[in-house]
Amino acid sequence: MAHIVGRPGHRAHGHRATDIFGERPSSTRHPLVAAAMVLPLAAFLAVAFGGWDAVVTQASSVAGMLGR
């Protein structure tokens, strides 16, 4: 195999992620915003791969353990 220590990467051209996307805020994202971003994708993946039945079954089991 070839030894490629001196090979420049894409960052060698002086571009940084902040140059392309702008400055990132230093504060963290609100938890409700993060949930709003993740839940639609999670629901889609659960339906697409057949995990929805498992989610419903486990939710009903937890509700049964809680006495509802």
Backbone hydrogen bonds, N-H to C=O, Kabsch-Sander energy under -0.5 kcal/mol:
donor,donor_aa,acceptor,acceptor_aa,energy
4,I,2,A,-0.7
7,R,4,I,-0.9
12,A,9,G,-1.2
13,H,10,H,-0.7
14,G,11,R,-1.5
19,D,16,R,-0.7
20,I,16,R,-1.2
21,F,17,A,-2.8
22,G,18,T,-1.4
34,A,30,H,-2.2
35,A,31,P,-2.3
36,A,32,L,-2.3
37,M,33,V,-1.5
38,V,34,A,-1.9
39,L,35,A,-2.8
41,L,37,M,-0.5
42,A,38,V,-2.5
43,A,39,L,-2.7
44,F,40,P,-2.3
45,L,41,L,-2.6
46,A,42,A,-2.2
47,V,43,A,-2.2
48,A,44,F,-2.9
49,F,45,L,-2.1
50,G,47,V,-0.9
51,G,46,A,-2.2
52,W,46,A,-1.3
55,V,51,G,-2.0
56,V,52,W,-2.4
57,T,53,D,-2.5
58,Q,54,A,-2.4
59,A,55,V,-2.3
60,S,56,V,-2.3
61,S,57,T,-1.9
62,V,58,Q,-2.4
63,A,59,A,-2.4
64,G,60,S,-2.1
65,M,61,S,-2.1
66,L,62,V,-1.8
67,G,63,A,-0.5
67,G,64,G,-0.7
68,R,63,A,-2.6
